[in-house]
Every structure is written in C-alpha cells, then in structure tokens.
C-alpha cells in the first residue's frame, strides 16, 4: 500500500487496540497537536486526509484535537491515560525545534509516573539537503544529533525514522512499550520533516486491526510463600497502597484483603482512593504529607506491605517513616525494579493477582496489634475542624478543600499537581472512589492541573472534574482553558489566589530562607520583592479566555459558587483569594531538603541545627 510515512503512522495508530479482562478499547484514542513547519505537511496532512476521506473501510477513528501548548497536550494525554488505567492514551504531534522540545517536561512527567503517552516530535531533514533548517541545532561534532535527542533519557522507547522502511518495526516496538504496565512511560518516535511526506510501499498487514493483550502477570508461588511467612510472623503490619493498586483495578481485592486480615491500609498520593476514606482499615496518607495516624503506624510497623508503590521520598518521609529496627518489606509490584526496593521480599505480579495469591496463603491470619480506630476517629474530628475553622479575614486553603470535597459527588474527580495543595489534599481529602483523587505528585509539575483535567474529562465525561489550581500554576499554564472551550469540554476550575508560591514560601521559611522570592509583589526600594501585592486579576484573565467566571470572597460564596458551577453547562472558573499563611494540621513527619551548612543568617543556622537533628532518623533498609 503506497502511503506517506505520516499517512502510515495515522492509519496504523487508528487500528491499534488494547485488551484486558476481555474488554477492548482504542490504544490511541486520538491525536493532540500543534502544527508548524515540520509536521503541518506531514502528520497534519495525514490527519486531515483521514478525517475528510477516511480509509477504504470507513472513516478514520483517530480524531484530532488542537492544543494550545505542547507541554500541556502531553499532560492532557497523561490525565486521559491515568483515568483509563493506562490502557488507552493520546498521540502528541509537534513542529520542529521549540514545538517539540516543549514536550520534554511532559515526557519526563509521563515516564516518572509510569504513564503511557506517544510523542511524535518533528525533526530535521533526513537528506540534509536544506541544512541547517530553521530552528535546527547544529552540532559541529556530528550530523546525526538534533534537539530531539533530549528525549532519549526521558523516554521508555526512543527512535528516529531516517528511512520509511524503518517505520513498521518502530511502530510495533512503540506499541509493545505503551501496553506493557511494567515498562510503560513516554514513547518517542522522531519524524524528520522530509521523511513524513515521503511515499513508501508499506505491507497491508501493518494496517490490520491489532489487539494488544495487557496481561495480569501472576506471581511465582515460592515468592508468595516467603512473603506470607514474613507477614504471618508480623506483630504490627501495615499496607501501603500505591498507584498500581488503582491501575490494576485491585480495589475490591484490597478491600477483601484488609477486611480478612485486619491489617490497616495507608495510601500514597497515587494510591489515594484505592480504599474509601471511611473503610474500617483506612488510616489515610502516609509519609511527609500523610496523617499522624498512618505515620505512627509506619514508625512502629515491623512489616510493610507495599502494593503498587515506588516508595518516593514523600512516601518514606525521606527514609525516616519506618523506624522499627526489625522492619521488613513485602512488595507487590508489576515492575521488578519497584518490587525489589527496600531490600524487600518481592512479589513481581499484577497488584490484583498478587493480593489474591497472598491472601490465599494467609488464611487464618488476623492482625492482633494495638487498636487504631479511635485514633482515626480523633483524626477525622481534626479534619472536620480544619474544614470549618472560620479563618479570617481571608479563608484558609483547608476550608477551600473542605468545600470542594463536600461539593464533589462520589464519582467526581479532583485534580491537582503542585504547590501546597498536594500536601493538604493528601492530608485532608476524603476519597470515596478509586478515580476521585488525581494528584500528579510523581513529577509535581506546575501547570498540569487544567490540562490534566481536560484529559480526565475526555476519558470519562460522566464525571464532574474539579481542577484545583493555585495562582502560580495558573500563570504558568492556563491556555488549555481555550482548548476545553473549543471542544465543548466542561471543567470546574477552582482558582486559588494566594499571591505567590505558598508551598515554597513555607518550605523556604522552614529552611531559614525567610520566604525570599516566593511572593508576587512589586520590587521594593531595597531591590527585594517586598512591596505591595501585584494588582493581577486572574479571574478577568480567565474570563478573557472564554471561561464563565464566579468570583468568591467567603467560604459561603465558594459553596454557592461551586453549586452554580455544577449546574452550568460549560467550563466555569470559581475564583477565591486565600491566606497563604493559614494553618493545616501537622503530618508529624519530615521531608529531606538540604539546608545551607554555613550561613551568616541566624534563621539559616537555626534551620540547619533542626536539619541535622532530623537526619539522624534516616536509615537504609537492608
């Protein structure tokens, strides 16, 4: 079949399907893109042709969506893929040079979070006939490097198509990685702009429907037996549910496991919602931004059962969370790399399959440790108090979270990624559904919120999606408001104005750096940013982008505003200003951020003394 390389890419992607547990869905749900020189006459022409004339067997099922920012469109693909439990995603196409390198941050985010996305950056001329072309990097040491080589360390698979005949093997390899839950992440296929438009005779078989089975790897019995023996001998076990528990749809199995063994369940940012907040075994988030209840149990635990977690520094409180000198780890993870962390007894398997096999080996075992339900009840009273503290004159961020939590239905989704809100959300949010809580904290990328929310709503239009975004993240990337409006996608964006970087401000203060450079203020007479707050009207900005805007001054206003936003039929921004210094309960935990060991500032010297004291609790798990 004679096609251009770009036409072959589009036709191939439109015929790829993913299947797990007998359910099929499109592997590539569509293509997000921004056209420029490099892809407008290649992938752009191929998408146009597919949309206008289809293929011989009907219309092409690869819809195109026009994005406004290349990084943001990767975030949209990530939000979509995460909502689809990594079984479906988007392709992203960008023009040569800055258009493509704008996707680098999105690629890093996808790979860090183990989320599949397909990136199609345009590249230089393979023939070099017009070199150097506009926006080409010239490396005097070699002619085969372009700016797209920056994707190599960020991608789980990387290739560049210098000749059309290379395309089939590259596309098949890309699909293998995208559909492998243990190896997935950003997949990058660079397409030189002349090659995109070049015609080649491709085999017809390349474009037949292809179904990629996503397996549930079963655990090795010997590893299950060893892990079960460790748990049977435990006096104070604790389960930590990570993102893998949700991606593998293991919530029912985790519920059964916890109920039958009585072992308490803590969660990570990616795992929140794996069991409901009011589950009899739930103790909330663990680690640097976890609950005091979960962190006390973690400190005392002699066995940690990690289910689909990669043990980030927030989960381990920078390796200070687990203080029992005899603590051992049992890790269920589809990726051997993560299963082996903390010198664990690994069970390399799908989380659902691993829990089922382990529970079979634990028949008759029942946790007999100290009761913790009274502590959980006392903690929930503190959450209620934080939600309704009556802080003034500006409301507290915790109160905003409480109102959003109340406004969200059981199946609605909250989206967040950066600033102080991820910590407050893990501490305070009451998740009632495995898909209700979507906080991207693997890469904690400012600007993810609105773009990610767009992908989430595209993945499941039956759910209301609340994007909680601070002024710092909003100023970095609000453009996808326009994309959502153009596509008729309703979002509820809660825009929290706190005059700067609240999270880094608090961190700066704790490190002795006095909140330097963290507030949005005019530059003062001493060249510091200590003047009055800037007269920035972000609500007016959102309105200028086409959003409906509701301005709120009080918590009562916010409650009414969210009700109106739910009733609205289009994207609505609910704006409220909060006090950046408002309190939240302590997690009674720690996070390792180094402090200057020498300083002329008293604040820094004091912070370093605290830092040295906290470092003494760090340990390796061997």
N, C-alpha and C positions, 0 to 999 in steps of 0.2 A: 504494500500500500504506500503510494507516494504522498508524503506529508512533509511539511517543515518540521524541524525539531520542536518548535513551540507548539505546533498543532498536535504532534505526537504526545508531548507532555500532557496537554489538556485532555486528549482522548483517553490516554492511559489512566489518568487520575480519576476521570469520570466513571471508570469501570472497576474501581477497587472497593472491596467490601471487607468489613471486619465481622467476625462471628465469635461469640462466646455464649455458652449455655444454650445453643440453638437459636440465638437471636442475631440477625444480621442488621448491619447499618452501614452507611457510607463511611469509608475510612477518611476520605477527604470531602467534607461537606460543601466546600466552595472555595473560592479564591479571593482573598483580600489583597488589594493592591493600590499602588500609586504609580502612574505611568510617567515615564520620562524617556530621554534618549537611552537606548539600551534595551528597553522592553516594550515600548509603545508599538513598534512594528513587528515584534516577535510574539511574546505571550499576550500582549494586548490585542493584536490582530487575531490570534488563535481563539481567545475568549469571545471576541466579537463574532467571529465566524461560527463558533459553536452555538452562541446564543441566537444568531439570526437564521442559520440554516440547519443547525443540529448535525447529527451524524446520520448515516444511512438507515440506522434502525430507530430513528426518532430524535427528539431534542436532546441536547447535551445536558446532563444533570450536574453541572458544575457552575452554579451561579457566581457571578462576580459582584463584589461589594467594594465600593470606593471608600477607602480610608482617608484620613487627613494627616496622619503622622505614621511613619514607618515603624518606629518602636511600638507605638500604640497598637498597630494592627497585629503585631506578634502577641501583645498582651491579650487582645481580643481572642486570638486563637487559643491561648493558654486557658483563659476563662472558659471557653467553649469545651475544650478537651477535658479539663478537670471536671466540669459538670457532667460530661459524658463518660466519666470513669476511665478516661484515656483510650477509649475505643473509637473515637472519631475526633477529627481536628480540621483545621483550615490550612491551605497553602497560602503563602505570602509572597507576592512579587514586587520588586522594587527596581528602580532605574540604576544605572551605573554610578559608581562613586558614592557621594554622600547619601543618596537614597538607600543604597544597600547597606552602607556601614551604620546608618541609623538603626538597623535591625540588630546590631550587635548586643545591645543591652537586653533586648527581648530574647535573643538566643541564649544568653547566659542565664536569664531567669528560667527559661524552659528547661535547660539542662540541669540546673541546680535543683529544680523541683521535680525532676524526672517526669516531665510532661511532654508529649509528642507534638511537635509543630514542624511543618515542612517549609523551608525557606528557599526561595528561588531568586537569589541576587543576580542582577545582570553584571556582565563582566566585559573586559577589554576585547578588542578584535583578536580572534584566534590567528588570523592571517597576518596580523601586524601591518597590513598594507597602509593603514592610515595613522599608524602610531607616531607620536603619542596623541591619543584622542582626548577630547575634553574630559577633565576630571580623572585622568589616568595617573596613577603613581608610577614614576619612573625609578626603578632600582638599577643603578649602574652595574651591580654585580651579576644580574641575571635578567632575562626577559620573560621568565615564566611566573613571576610574582605579581599579584595585584593586591589592592586593598582588601579584597575578599579573603585573602589568606588569614586575616584576623579572625575569621570564623572557625578556623581549624581547631583551636583548643576549646572552643565553646560548643562544638558540635559532637554528637554521638556518631555521626557519619558525615563525611565531607567528600565531595567530588567536584571536578570541573570538567565539563564536556567540551573537549577540544575538537572532536570529530563526531558527526552524527552517529556513527556506528557504535560509539561508546554508550549511547543513551539507554538501550534496553537493560544492560547489566546494572547500570547505576540506579535506574528507577526501581528495579527489583530489590536491590540492596537497601535502598531507602525505605521501601515498604517493610522489609524484614525488621529494620530497627524501629520504625514507627509503631509496629504491632507487637514488639517484644517488651513486656512490662518490666523486665529486669534490665534492659539496655536502652530504654527509650529516652528521648530528650529532643533537642534541636537537631534536625537533619537538614543539611545544606547541600544543594546542587547548584553550582555556579554555572550560568549560561552566558557565554560570550555573545555579544550582540549580533555579530555576523552569523554565528552558528545557529542562533534562534531562528533566523529567517532562511536557513539553508534547507533545501529539499533532499530527502533520502528515501530509499525504498525500505520501509520497515515491515517486518513479518506481521501478517494479520493476527497471529496468535497473541501478540503483545497486547492487543486491544480487546480481547475477550474478557468477559466478566471473571474476576479472580477474587476468591474469598480467602481471607487470611484468618485462620483459626487462632484465637488468643487463648492459650492453654491456661489451665489451673495446675501448675506443677505440683505433684504430690510429694510429700516428704519421705525421706528414707526412714524405714521403721527403726533402725538402730539409733538414729539421732533423736527420734521421738521418744524412744525408751529411755535414753540417757537424760533427756530433758525432763521427762516425767519423774524420774528418780530424784533429780535435783529439787523439783517442786514438792514432791511428797515429803522430803526432809526439811522443808521450809517451815519456819515459825511465823514469819512476817512477810509473805509475798505481796507484790504489787504489780498490777498490769499497767503498762503504758501503751495506749492506743495511738498509733500514728496514722499518717495519710493512707498507708497501704491497707489499713482495715476498712477504709471507705472505698478506695478504688476497686478492691476485690469484692465489694458488696458483702462484707463479713459482719455487718451489724447484728443480724439475727443470731449468728453463731457466737459472737462475742457476748451478746446478752445471755444466751444459754450457758456459756462457759462461766460467766461471772455468777449467775444465779446458782448453778450447781456446785461451784467450788467456794462461793462466798468471798472470793478474792476481790479487793477493791480495785476500781478502774480509774486511772488518771488518763489525761489526754494531752497531746501536743497541739500546736496551732493547726497543723494539717489534719489532726485526728479528732478535733472537737466535733461532737455530734455523732461519733461512732456509737455511743450510747447516749440516751437522753440525759439532760442535766439532773432530772429527778429520778433516775434509775436507782434502785436501792444500793447498788455497788459504786455509783459515781461519786468521785471526790474532787472533780474539776481538773483544771490545768495543772501541770507540773513544771517546775523549773523556775527560771528567772522571773517570769511573769505569771506563775501559777498561783494556786490558792495555798494559804498556810496549812490547810488540812492535808492536801496532797504532798506538800513539801515535808511536812513532819513524817508522814508515812514513808516517803522516799528516803529520808535520813535514817530511819530505823530499819528499813527493809533488808532482809537477808537474801531475797531472790527478787530480781526484776524480770518481768516477762514482757519483753518488747514486741509489739505486734505492728509490723509495718512502719517502724520509725527508723530514722537515720541518725538519731542522737545528736542533734545540733547542740551548739553551746547553750542555747536558751533552754533546751530540754534538760540538759545535765547541769544547769547553772554553772557552766564553765568547769565541769567536773568537781563540783562541790556538793551536788544534790544527794549523792549516795554515800553516806558516812559510816555505815555498818562495816567494820573491818573484815567481816566474813562475806560481804555481799557477792553474789554470783548472778550471772545474767543468762537468760534463755531468750533467744531472739528468733521470732518467726518472720521471715522476710523473703520475698521472691528473688531478691538480689543477694548473692553470696557475699558481696562486698559489705553490705549493711548487716547481714545476719552474723557476720564474724566480729562485729565491733564489740568493744569492751571485753575481749577475750571470752566471748560467750560460748554457751552450748548452742550451736546454731541449728535451726530447722529451716533449710532452704526450700521454701514452698510458698504457694499462694496462701494468703492470710486465712481465708475461709477454710481451705483444705487443711492447713496446719493446725488451726484451732480445733477442728473436728477430730483429727487424728490424736491430738494431745489430750483432748477431753476423754476420749475412749480409754486412754491409758491411765486416766486419773479417777476412774470410777471409785467412789467411796471416799475420796479425799475431800476434806472440808476445812476451810480456813478457821482456825481457832484462836486467832490473835485478839488483841485488845479491840473493844468496840470503837467504832469511829463515827457512827451515825449521829451521835449527839454533837460531835464537833462539826459535822456537815450542816446540821440544823442551825447551829450557832453562826456558822459562816454565812448561811443564806440570810439570816437576820441582818448581818452586816452588809450584805449586798442590797437588801431592801433599803437599809438606811442610806447607802451611797446613792441609790436611785432617787431617793426622796429627801436629800439633805437640805434643800431650801437655801442653797448657796447664793450669795448676792454681793454686789448688785448684779454682776453678770453670772449666769448659771454655770455650773460645773460640767465638765465633759462627761463625768459619770452619770449625771442626770440626763444628758442627751442620749447616752447609750441606753439608759433605762426606758426612756420614752420610745426609742426606736424598737427596742426589744418587745415592749408591750404592743406596739403598732404592727409588728411583723406577725403574720399568720404562721401556723405551724410549718408550712411548706415554703414560706418566703425566704429570701436569701439576703444576708448582709455581706457586703464586700468591703475589704479594707486591705492596706498593704504597708503603710509607712507612718512614721511619726509616733506620737504617744498612744494613739488609739489601738494599735495591735496589742500592746501590753494590757491596756484597760479592758479590751474586749476579751482576751483570754481569761483575765481575772474575773470578769463580771458577767459576761454574756451567758444566757441560759439557752443553749441549743436544744431543739426538740426534734430535729430531723438530720439525717446524715449529710444532707446537702444544704442545710440552712446557713452554715458558717463557712465563709470563703475568705480567709485572711491569708494573703500570699506573704509568708514570712520566711521562705527559704532564701529569697534574694531581697525581700523587703524594699521593693522598688517604688520610689515616689512616682506618681503618675499612673500607676497600674489601675487605680480604682475605677475610673469611669470607663476606660477601655475594657478592662476585665469584666465589668458589669454588663457591657454590651454583649460580650461573648456568652456570658451566663444566660442572659435573657434570650439570645438566639437559640441556645441549646434547649431551653425549656420555657417557652412563652407562657406556660400556665402559672408560673411563679412570679410574684412581685419581687423586684430586685432593688434593694436599698444600697446605694453606694455612699459610704461614709468617707468623706474626703476633707482633709484639712486645707487651709489656705496655701500652705507650702506646696503640697502635691497638686492642688488645683492650678496654681500658677505655672507649674512645670508641664502639665499636660491635660488641658481641658478640651482639646479640639474634637475629641470623639463625641462630644455633645452634638456637633454638626452631623457626624456620620449617623448617629442614632436617629436624629430627627429626619434626615434624608430618607432613611429606610423605614420610618414609621415605627421605631422600636421604643416602647415606653420604659423609662427608668425613673426611679425616685432618687435624686441625688441630695444627700444631706450635707450641705456645705458649712463646715465649722470654721469660723473666722476667729483665730486666736493670736493674730498679729505676729506670726513668725513660726519658728521651729520649736514647738513646745517640748517634744521629746528630747531633742539635742540640747535645748536650753536646760532642762532638768539634769541631763547627764553631765553637761558642762559644769553646772554648779556642783554636782557631787564629786567631780574630778578636780575641783579647785580652779576652774577656768571662768567662773563668775558670769556665765551666760554670754560670754563675749561672742559677738557676731551671730546671734541667734534670733534677734528681734527685727521686725520690719519697721524701722524708724528712720527719720531724717538723720543725716550726719550732723553731729553737734560741733561746737566751736573748738573742741579739743581733738577733732578728727575721728572721734569714736561715733558709732551709731547709737547715740543716747538722747537724740532729740525726741520730738513728739511722734506719735504713730503716723504712718503714711495714710493719706486720705484715699485709700484704694477701695473701690466699690465693686466687690466681686459679684454681688447679686446683679448689678447693672451689666457687668461683663457677660454673665450667663444669659441674661435677657437678650443681649446683643447677638448672641449666637443662636437665638431662636427658641430658647427654653422658656416655659412658663415659670415664673418665679414667685415664691411666697416668702416674704420677709418676716422673721420672728424676733421678738425681743425677750420673751419669757418662755419658761417651760410650758406654761399653759398655751401660749401661742404655738409652740412647736407641736404640742399634742394635737391641736386643731389643724395645724398646717399639714401634718402627716395624714390626718383623716381626709383632708381635701385632696392631697396628692394621690392617695389610694383611689379616690373616686374619679380622678382625672383620667382622660384617655390618652394623654401624651406626656412626653418627658417633662418632669417638673423638678425644679431645684428649690429646696427648702433651706433658706439661709438663716443662720443664727450665730451670734458672737458669744464666745465663752471666755471664762477666766483661765489664762494659761497656767496660773499658779494654783488652781483648785486641787484639793487633795483626793487621793484614792487610797483604799486600804493597802497595807503592805503585803507583799508576797512572802516576806520573811525568807528571802533568797538573795542571790548575788549574781552579777554578770561581770566577767573579766574584761575591763577596758583599761589598758595600762595608763598610769599616771606618771608625769614627769618626776624622775627620781631626784632631780636637783632644781631648785627654784628660789627666786628672791621673793616670791609671793607667799605670805602666810597661809592663804587659802589652799595653795597647791601643796605646801609642805604638810598641812594637816590632812589633806586628802591622801597623800602618799603614805602617811602613817596608817590610815584606815585600810589602804590597799594592801600594804604588807601584811597586816593582820588577817585580812580575808584570804590572801594567797596561801596561808598556812593550811587551809582546809582543802586545797586542791590535791587530787590524787590520781594516779593511774590505776586502771583496773586490770590486774594481771592474773 
